[in-house]
Amino acid sequence: MRFPRSLLVLAFAASAAPATGQRVSADPRPTLTVGSAMARRGERAYGAIAVPAGVDSGTSIAVSVIHGARPGPVVALVAGAHGTEYASIVALTKVIGAIDPKTLSGSVIVAPLLNVASFEQMTVHTNPVDGKGFNANYPGDPAGTQTQRALALVAEQVVKQADVIVDLHGGDLDEDLRPYSYWARTGDPKSDKASKALALAFGLDHIIILDLDISLPTGRRNLAGYALSLGKTAFIAEAGRAGMSSPQDVGALVDGCLNVMGTLRMIDRTVAPIANPVWIVSDARVRADAPGMFTALVARGAYVTQGMKVGTLTDYLGRPTGDVKAPISGVVTFIRSVPSVWKNATLVNVGTPAAEPLPYKKP
């Protein structure tokens, strides 16, 4: 099934093709700079966003800028908000070299690893320097802790310079996750249409509906919500699981990023959007009541019925402490991949599948 170009693509096409007899204006963006990476038209540059020390230590976020030979959309590809979601990080390091700036229309900003301390210290979900989430504190705070200072710079230098933001994630060390995208919606028809088209073009066949209220700070605290609040097109894609970066998961994310650029006519690439995706219209998860050990009884992607036993819990001597049951009927989007459990740790998440998405519902 073919989808028409998004309104975003049409706008860029119109601006790139002056009317007959109209004088062509000078390039409005002869160079593109993010952090210390500065690229001219037709160049690829490497550098970093330096996050200075403040109330705690500073850090450095690696970045590459690929400035196409011709004007066009600016796409930001971001990963590593959770530094042990390795497949997404590895995928973006491969995307950088897969783009030829001399044949590119538009520009690409690639930031493969935001949460460096999480990566280097193998800490799941948060930044071990300050205990905060790199995908839960936008737009950051220049006077805050390391996470907040880093996000303030990412917001200013990456998000605000981009037209489209693709936020890559995957199963963390403790998550056995099946690949899926999120279609983040705000209720604005133009914005939702553009983000839906790109989520379908990305190529993952399960798409979770994420309805946001971007008028509230809670709706803007993750990268997609913050970008949408600025009028950008944004969506989220996840692949990779349990600390692994398999060729299949990495390849799916690389192909998805290239599909986005193909859909936006930035590169010469034929894209076949997913014709019949599985829409996940709601979900529910089970969290642990206390520390212990977990054993999964079903795999990621399994279809389960409400009340079905999907795992077991024991104490540290192997004595049973309870069964983990599916909270609703649906598909297991991810299940715990390791035995270690702490209070409130997620044990399983189940999504409700549907053939068609439901209308936007304001949270």
Number of C-alpha atoms within 10 A of each C-alpha: 7 10 13 9 15 18 13 17 18 13 13 16 16 10 12 13 10 12 10 7 6 8 8 11 7 7 10 7 11 15 15 21 20 24 21 16 19 18 22 18 22 20 19 23 19 17 17 16 21 15 21 15 12 13 12 13 12 16 20 18 19 19 24 25 28 31 31 30 19 19 21 22 23 25 27 22 23 26 29 27 30 31 29 31 33 28 32 34 28 21 24 24 18 15 18 24 11 11 17 17 25 15 14 24 24 24 29 27 28 24 27 29 27 28 30 21 19 24 21 11 13 17 18 17 21 21 24 20 16 15 14 16 19 26 21 19 21 26 24 22 16 17 11 15 20 29 31 22 24 27 28 21 21 25 18 13 16 26 26 16 18 19 20 29 26 26 25 26 28 33 28 25 23 24 24 26 25 22 24 23 27 24 27 24 27 23 17 9 10 13 20 19 17 20 25 21 19 26 29 25 24 30 25 22 17 21 25 24 21 20 20 22 17 21 11 11 14 15 21 22 19 18 28 27 28 22 26 24 19 13 12 22 26 30 28 25 26 24 29 29 28 21 19 19 20 15 12 12 22 22 19 23 31 22 17 22 24 23 26 24 28 17 25 26 20 25 20 15 14 11 20 15 21 18 13 12 19 19 23 27 19 16 19 15 18 17 15 17 12 14 16 20 20 25 19 20 11 15 17 22 18 14 16 20 15 12 12 14 16 22 19 17 23 18 15 11 8 11 11 14 13 12 15 21 19 23 21 19 18 23 21 26 27 25 29 26 23 16 14 14 22 13 11 12 16 18 27 28 23 28 24 19 21 14 11 12 16 12 11 16 12 11 10
